[in-house]
Amino acid sequence: MSGLTEQRCEVCTSDAPTVTDEEKRTLHNEVQDWSITTVDGEERLRREFKFRNFAQALIFTYRVGDLAETEGHHPVILLEYGKATVSWWTHKIGGLHKNDFIMAARTDTVYREIQ
């Protein structure tokens, strides 16, 4: 289990820096199943999760939503039959912050608990 799962998100302001390339490499090693993608010029963490059916994917989506509300940090979630795709990035800074890696690690924990 990643040390990131034990961490809480910090309040992020619009002038907070994105992670450096070195920080990104280190943090990404802890959530290796996530890809770093660029959408509209902003880096995001993205992962597709597979499930047996729609109901299981929906439960996962709700649990990730609850986690997001608790931390005040919200992803994009695409729910489909048998899968959910989650994307984390920090909207205020237009890229990746340590919070996104924390939430990715915690999302992985939710997935493991549902499987």
N, C-alpha and C positions, 0 to 999 in steps of 0.2 A: 504494500500500500504506500502511496506517495505521501511525503511530508506535506504536500500542498493541501491534502484533504483536511488537515487539522488547522489550516489557516483560515482567517476571515478576510473578506474584502475590506479594503480601506476606502474611505471616501475619496472620490476622484474628481478633481476640478478640471475645467477646460484647459488650464495651463499645465496640467501634469504631463510629464514626458512619456512617450511610448517607450517600450523596453528597448534596450540597446541590442545590437546583433549578438553580443556575447550572452546577455541575459536571456535572449530569445532561445539560443541554442541550449543553454543550461535548463531552462524551464521546459522546453519542448522535449527534452530527454525524459522528463517525468510524465509526459502525456503523449507518448510516441504514436498512439493510434489516431491521433488528431493530425489533420493536414493543415498547413498554413497556406491560405489562399488569399488572393487579392481580388476584391470586388469594388468597383468604382474608386480605385486608387487607395483603398483601405485594407490593411491586412486583417485577416480573421482566422480563428481556429474553427475547423469544421470536421464533423464526424458523422457518419451514417451508422445507425444502430438497427440491427435486425431482430425481429420478433416472430413468434409463431402465428400471430393473428393481429387484427386491428385492435381488439380489446387490450391486449398486452401493451401494444405501442401507445395506446391512449393512457393507460395507467402510468407508463413511463413519462409521457408528456406532462401529465398532471403533477407528478412528483418533481420533475425538473422545474415546472412552473412554481411550485411551492418553495423550492430551494431558491429560485430567483427572487421571489417576493421577500423571503427572509433576509437575503443579502442586499436587496435593492439594486440588483444587477441583472439585466434581462437579455436573454438570447433571442435569436430567430429560431423557431422550431417549425419544420415542415413535417406534418404527420400524414402518413400514407398507410395503406394496408401492409402490415408486416414490417414497417420500418418508420423510423423518425430520424430526420437529419437536424442536427443542432449546430448552430454557429454562434460563437462568442467573440465579441470585440467590444471595445469601449467607445461608444458613440461620441461622447464628449470630446475625445482626443483624436478620433478618426483613425484608430489603430489598436494595437495590442498593448495591454497593461498587464502587470502581474495578476491582477484580479481575474483576467480571462483564463489564465492557466490554472488558477485556484478553482474556478468554476468548472473548467473542463475536467479536472481531476475529481471533483465532487460529483459531476455528471456520470463519470465512469463508475463511481461507487453506487449510484442509484441503479445503473444498468446491471451491475453484478448482483445487487440485491433482488432484482426482478427475475433474473434468469434462473 
